[in-house]
Amino acid sequence: MAFPLVAHVVNEYLRTLPDSPRGIFISDENTDIGHDIEKSIKILRGIEGKLRLDQIIEKGFFIDSSKSLLLQLCDMCALSARKKEEGKIGLPIKSVDSSGIAAIEPLIYRGGEALQDIIGWITEQQKK
C-alpha cells in the first residue's frame, strides 16, 4: 500500500529536475507483490489528476538484490532511513546505524505527499 505514495513522491521529484527526466522503478524480486506493483504503475500512469505518474516509464524491473550492488546499496539506504524514523519515535539508535543515517541525510527528498489522495485511490481500487 505504500507504493502509490512512494511513486507519487518520486514522480514529483523527477518533475523538479532540469528537463524533467523519466524514471523507472527497479525493485528486489518479490513474487508476492510484483504483480501488484506492475498493476499500480499501469493504473497510475493512466489516471488523471495529482497521482498520475507522468515521469515514470510504464514497466518496472525486478532483480534479485543479491546479484546487484546497486540494489544492495538501496537496501542499506532504506535500512538507514528506517533507523532514522525509528529514532524520531524514541527507539534507540545504535552507533553503527548513526553513520548510515548521516550518509543518507543529504539524499532525503520530502515531497508534498498527498496522503488523502493516496488513501482515496487505494480505497477505490479495493472496491473494484
KEDO-376329 format. One record per residue (C-alpha): x, y, z; residue number from 0. Coordinates in pm, 1 decimal, m for minus. Layout:
BEGIN
<site><c1>X</c1><c2>Y</c2><c3>Z</c3><pos>NUM</pos></site>
...
***
This chain:
BEGIN
<site><c1>0.0</c1><c2>0.0</c2><c3>0.0</c3><pos>0</pos></site>
<site><c1>299.3</c1><c2>232.5</c2><c3>39.6</c3><pos>1</pos></site>
<site><c1>393.2</c1><c2>206.9</c2><c3>m326.8</c3><pos>2</pos></site>
<site><c1>149.4</c1><c2>471.7</c2><c3>m460.3</c3><pos>3</pos></site>
<site><c1>281.6</c1><c2>721.5</c2><c3>m204.2</c3><pos>4</pos></site>
<site><c1>645.3</c1><c2>643.4</c2><c3>m288.2</c3><pos>5</pos></site>
<site><c1>567.8</c1><c2>655.6</c2><c3>m660.4</c3><pos>6</pos></site>
<site><c1>396.6</c1><c2>994.0</c2><c3>m620.2</c3><pos>7</pos></site>
<site><c1>696.4</c1><c2>1144.6</c2><c3>m439.5</c3><pos>8</pos></site>
<site><c1>944.8</c1><c2>1002.2</c2><c3>m694.0</c3><pos>9</pos></site>
<site><c1>733.1</c1><c2>1133.1</c2><c3>m981.4</c3><pos>10</pos></site>
<site><c1>713.6</c1><c2>1475.3</c2><c3>m815.1</c3><pos>11</pos></site>
<site><c1>1091.0</c1><c2>1479.4</c2><c3>m758.0</c3><pos>12</pos></site>
<site><c1>1162.4</c1><c2>1397.4</c2><c3>m1123.3</c3><pos>13</pos></site>
<site><c1>946.6</c1><c2>1694.7</c2><c3>m1226.2</c3><pos>14</pos></site>
<site><c1>1171.9</c1><c2>1926.7</c2><c3>m1021.9</c3><pos>15</pos></site>
<site><c1>1488.0</c1><c2>1824.1</c2><c3>m1206.7</c3><pos>16</pos></site>
<site><c1>1612.7</c1><c2>2006.6</c2><c3>m1518.1</c3><pos>17</pos></site>
<site><c1>1443.3</c1><c2>1873.0</c2><c3>m1832.9</c3><pos>18</pos></site>
<site><c1>1203.6</c1><c2>1661.2</c2><c3>m1618.8</c3><pos>19</pos></site>
<site><c1>1375.1</c1><c2>1324.0</c2><c3>m1678.2</c3><pos>20</pos></site>
<site><c1>1186.1</c1><c2>996.3</c2><c3>m1686.6</c3><pos>21</pos></site>
<site><c1>1231.1</c1><c2>737.5</c2><c3>m1414.0</c3><pos>22</pos></site>
<site><c1>1197.1</c1><c2>365.2</c2><c3>m1370.4</c3><pos>23</pos></site>
<site><c1>1140.1</c1><c2>150.9</c2><c3>m1064.4</c3><pos>24</pos></site>
<site><c1>1388.9</c1><c2>m129.9</c2><c3>m1010.0</c3><pos>25</pos></site>
<site><c1>1292.9</c1><c2>m345.2</c2><c3>m714.7</c3><pos>26</pos></site>
<site><c1>1412.6</c1><c2>m651.1</c2><c3>m532.9</c3><pos>27</pos></site>
<site><c1>1239.6</c1><c2>m962.3</c2><c3>m660.1</c3><pos>28</pos></site>
<site><c1>926.6</c1><c2>m1033.3</c2><c3>m461.7</c3><pos>29</pos></site>
<site><c1>677.5</c1><c2>m1266.5</c2><c3>m622.6</c3><pos>30</pos></site>
<site><c1>418.2</c1><c2>m1178.6</c2><c3>m357.5</c3><pos>31</pos></site>
<site><c1>388.1</c1><c2>m811.9</c2><c3>m458.4</c3><pos>32</pos></site>
<site><c1>546.5</c1><c2>m787.4</c2><c3>m804.5</c3><pos>33</pos></site>
<site><c1>213.1</c1><c2>m813.9</c2><c3>m985.0</c3><pos>34</pos></site>
<site><c1>54.1</c1><c2>m552.2</c2><c3>m757.8</c3><pos>35</pos></site>
<site><c1>336.0</c1><c2>m304.7</c2><c3>m823.5</c3><pos>36</pos></site>
<site><c1>316.5</c1><c2>m358.0</c2><c3>m1200.3</c3><pos>37</pos></site>
<site><c1>m60.7</c1><c2>m310.2</c2><c3>m1188.7</c3><pos>38</pos></site>
<site><c1>m26.3</c1><c2>5.7</c2><c3>m977.3</c3><pos>39</pos></site>
<site><c1>226.5</c1><c2>157.0</c2><c3>m1219.8</c3><pos>40</pos></site>
<site><c1>m1.5</c1><c2>83.0</c2><c3>m1515.4</c3><pos>41</pos></site>
<site><c1>m308.8</c1><c2>228.2</c2><c3>m1346.1</c3><pos>42</pos></site>
<site><c1>m132.3</c1><c2>535.9</c2><c3>m1205.3</c3><pos>43</pos></site>
<site><c1>16.9</c1><c2>616.6</c2><c3>m1546.4</c3><pos>44</pos></site>
<site><c1>m331.4</c1><c2>618.0</c2><c3>m1698.8</c3><pos>45</pos></site>
<site><c1>m528.3</c1><c2>823.7</c2><c3>m1448.1</c3><pos>46</pos></site>
<site><c1>m579.7</c1><c2>1199.3</c2><c3>m1446.5</c3><pos>47</pos></site>
<site><c1>m503.3</c1><c2>1420.7</c2><c3>m1150.3</c3><pos>48</pos></site>
<site><c1>m233.1</c1><c2>1460.8</c2><c3>m886.2</c3><pos>49</pos></site>
<site><c1>m145.6</c1><c2>1092.6</c2><c3>m862.9</c3><pos>50</pos></site>
<site><c1>m69.7</c1><c2>1043.5</c2><c3>m1233.1</c3><pos>51</pos></site>
<site><c1>277.8</c1><c2>903.2</c2><c3>m1293.2</c3><pos>52</pos></site>
<site><c1>379.4</c1><c2>1105.5</c2><c3>m1595.1</c3><pos>53</pos></site>
<site><c1>755.1</c1><c2>1081.3</c2><c3>m1531.9</c3><pos>54</pos></site>
<site><c1>770.8</c1><c2>704.5</c2><c3>m1473.9</c3><pos>55</pos></site>
<site><c1>809.9</c1><c2>465.4</c2><c3>m1766.3</c3><pos>56</pos></site>
<site><c1>546.4</c1><c2>200.3</c2><c3>m1792.6</c3><pos>57</pos></site>
<site><c1>730.1</c1><c2>m105.4</c2><c3>m1666.1</c3><pos>58</pos></site>
<site><c1>940.3</c1><c2>m169.7</c2><c3>m1360.6</c3><pos>59</pos></site>
<site><c1>1209.0</c1><c2>m433.3</c2><c3>m1325.1</c3><pos>60</pos></site>
<site><c1>1256.6</c1><c2>m690.4</c2><c3>m1053.5</c3><pos>61</pos></site>
<site><c1>1607.0</c1><c2>m814.6</c2><c3>m977.5</c3><pos>62</pos></site>
<site><c1>1747.3</c1><c2>m1042.8</c2><c3>m708.2</c3><pos>63</pos></site>
<site><c1>1924.1</c1><c2>m783.1</c2><c3>m492.1</c3><pos>64</pos></site>
<site><c1>2199.5</c1><c2>m1029.4</c2><c3>m401.0</c3><pos>65</pos></site>
<site><c1>2310.4</c1><c2>m1001.7</c2><c3>m766.1</c3><pos>66</pos></site>
<site><c1>2308.2</c1><c2>m621.1</c2><c3>m781.5</c3><pos>67</pos></site>
<site><c1>2542.2</c1><c2>m398.0</c2><c3>m584.1</c3><pos>68</pos></site>
<site><c1>2319.4</c1><c2>m100.2</c2><c3>m663.2</c3><pos>69</pos></site>
<site><c1>2012.6</c1><c2>m267.2</c2><c3>m509.4</c3><pos>70</pos></site>
<site><c1>2218.3</c1><c2>m372.7</c2><c3>m208.8</c3><pos>71</pos></site>
<site><c1>2315.6</c1><c2>m7.6</c2><c3>m163.5</c3><pos>72</pos></site>
<site><c1>1947.3</c1><c2>88.3</c2><c3>m190.0</c3><pos>73</pos></site>
<site><c1>1867.0</c1><c2>m170.6</c2><c3>77.6</c3><pos>74</pos></site>
<site><c1>2128.8</c1><c2>m12.6</c2><c3>305.3</c3><pos>75</pos></site>
<site><c1>1982.7</c1><c2>334.4</c2><c3>243.2</c3><pos>76</pos></site>
<site><c1>1632.5</c1><c2>205.4</c2><c3>320.1</c3><pos>77</pos></site>
<site><c1>1759.3</c1><c2>47.5</c2><c3>642.7</c3><pos>78</pos></site>
<site><c1>1925.7</c1><c2>375.0</c2><c3>744.9</c3><pos>79</pos></site>
<site><c1>1607.5</c1><c2>569.6</c2><c3>664.0</c3><pos>80</pos></site>
<site><c1>1406.5</c1><c2>325.5</c2><c3>877.5</c3><pos>81</pos></site>
<site><c1>1651.7</c1><c2>361.2</c2><c3>1166.2</c3><pos>82</pos></site>
<site><c1>1626.5</c1><c2>740.7</c2><c3>1136.4</c3><pos>83</pos></site>
<site><c1>1245.0</c1><c2>725.9</c2><c3>1155.7</c3><pos>84</pos></site>
<site><c1>1260.1</c1><c2>482.1</c2><c3>1449.0</c3><pos>85</pos></site>
<site><c1>1484.9</c1><c2>731.1</c2><c3>1630.0</c3><pos>86</pos></site>
<site><c1>1220.0</c1><c2>1000.6</c2><c3>1580.6</c3><pos>87</pos></site>
<site><c1>968.6</c1><c2>792.0</c2><c3>1776.4</c3><pos>88</pos></site>
<site><c1>1211.7</c1><c2>727.4</c2><c3>2059.0</c3><pos>89</pos></site>
<site><c1>1367.6</c1><c2>394.4</c2><c3>1972.0</c3><pos>90</pos></site>
<site><c1>1741.0</c1><c2>384.6</c2><c3>2049.3</c3><pos>91</pos></site>
<site><c1>1981.4</c1><c2>436.4</c2><c3>1759.0</c3><pos>92</pos></site>
<site><c1>2289.5</c1><c2>216.4</c2><c3>1769.9</c3><pos>93</pos></site>
<site><c1>2623.2</c1><c2>379.1</c2><c3>1696.1</c3><pos>94</pos></site>
<site><c1>2666.1</c1><c2>152.0</c2><c3>1393.4</c3><pos>95</pos></site>
<site><c1>2344.7</c1><c2>299.7</c2><c3>1246.2</c3><pos>96</pos></site>
<site><c1>2445.9</c1><c2>662.2</c2><c3>1305.9</c3><pos>97</pos></site>
<site><c1>2695.3</c1><c2>670.6</c2><c3>1018.5</c3><pos>98</pos></site>
<site><c1>2436.5</c1><c2>533.5</c2><c3>775.5</c3><pos>99</pos></site>
<site><c1>2181.3</c1><c2>790.0</c2><c3>891.8</c3><pos>100</pos></site>
<site><c1>2434.3</c1><c2>1072.5</c2><c3>847.9</c3><pos>101</pos></site>
<site><c1>2521.6</c1><c2>945.7</c2><c3>498.1</c3><pos>102</pos></site>
<site><c1>2161.2</c1><c2>944.5</c2><c3>374.3</c3><pos>103</pos></site>
<site><c1>2063.4</c1><c2>1282.6</c2><c3>521.7</c3><pos>104</pos></site>
<site><c1>2160.9</c1><c2>1482.4</c2><c3>209.7</c3><pos>105</pos></site>
<site><c1>1981.5</c1><c2>1229.5</c2><c3>m12.9</c3><pos>106</pos></site>
<site><c1>1641.0</c1><c2>1256.4</c2><c3>153.2</c3><pos>107</pos></site>
<site><c1>1370.2</c1><c2>1426.1</c2><c3>m51.2</c3><pos>108</pos></site>
<site><c1>1044.5</c1><c2>1516.0</c2><c3>115.7</c3><pos>109</pos></site>
<site><c1>770.6</c1><c2>1576.8</c2><c3>m135.2</c3><pos>110</pos></site>
<site><c1>425.7</c1><c2>1719.4</c2><c3>m98.8</c3><pos>111</pos></site>
<site><c1>278.5</c1><c2>1383.9</c2><c3>m10.0</c3><pos>112</pos></site>
<site><c1>m88.0</c1><c2>1367.6</c2><c3>m98.7</c3><pos>113</pos></site>
<site><c1>m176.7</c1><c2>1111.1</c2><c3>165.6</c3><pos>114</pos></site>
<site><c1>m552.3</c1><c2>1166.2</c2><c3>146.0</c3><pos>115</pos></site>
<site><c1>m539.4</c1><c2>1131.7</c2><c3>m233.1</c3><pos>116</pos></site>
<site><c1>m345.3</c1><c2>805.9</c2><c3>m197.1</c3><pos>117</pos></site>
<site><c1>m587.5</c1><c2>665.7</c2><c3>61.2</c3><pos>118</pos></site>
<site><c1>m881.6</c1><c2>758.2</c2><c3>m161.0</c3><pos>119</pos></site>
<site><c1>m721.4</c1><c2>590.5</c2><c3>m462.3</c3><pos>120</pos></site>
<site><c1>m639.5</c1><c2>272.8</c2><c3>m267.5</c3><pos>121</pos></site>
<site><c1>m995.5</c1><c2>256.6</c2><c3>m129.7</c3><pos>122</pos></site>
<site><c1>m1134.2</c1><c2>295.7</c2><c3>m481.4</c3><pos>123</pos></site>
<site><c1>m905.6</c1><c2>20.7</c2><c3>m615.2</c3><pos>124</pos></site>
<site><c1>m1006.7</c1><c2>m219.7</c2><c3>m337.8</c3><pos>125</pos></site>
<site><c1>m1374.4</c1><c2>m177.1</c2><c3>m432.3</c3><pos>126</pos></site>
<site><c1>m1305.5</c1><c2>m286.7</c2><c3>m791.6</c3><pos>127</pos></site>
***
